Amino acid sequence: MVAIGCDHGGYELKKEIIAHLTKNGVEFKDFGTYDGNSVDYPDIAKLVCKSILSGECENGILVCGTGIGISIAANKHKGIRAAVCSDEFSAKFTRLHNDANVLCLGGRVVGPGLACELVDIFLSTGFEGGRHALRVDKITAIENEN
Ligand code: RB5
């Protein structure tokens, strides 16, 4: 199950992504926002991240205007590794090397075609482990120190 959420800046793009996931039979849970009215992206990041940390959802997709604010908010959650991506290489390698569990997109940055490609790459790529696991463990250690 994929958790998905956006603020008003990401609302139109989230609709496109939801249509894409639905067409491909990917199960998702939509944490809002459900219209184009202004909302605060940290509130949505929190809902999506909590659903991942509780085990309800495996991973997440967050969309705001740039993808940046919502990724900063997401990365404040212990155990969340959120990556803002606007190219295929980054979407692939943030899974392979960082074991990212949240993909952040900018609704005012990437178009729907590219965004859906990034989603597909992110959801279909596994973590490489090995030396990268040691580095991800160090990220966890930093979280635990702070
Ligand atoms: C909202 O206008 C905008 O600030 C937000 O969507 C996002 O881009 C923040 O990083």
Boltz pocket constraint, residues with backbone or C-beta under 6 A from the ligand:
constraints:
  - pocket:
      binder: B
      contacts: [[A, 7], [A, 8], [A, 9], [A, 10], [A, 39], [A, 41], [A, 64], [A, 65], [A, 66], [A, 67], [A, 68], [A, 69], [A, 70]]
      max_distance: 6.0
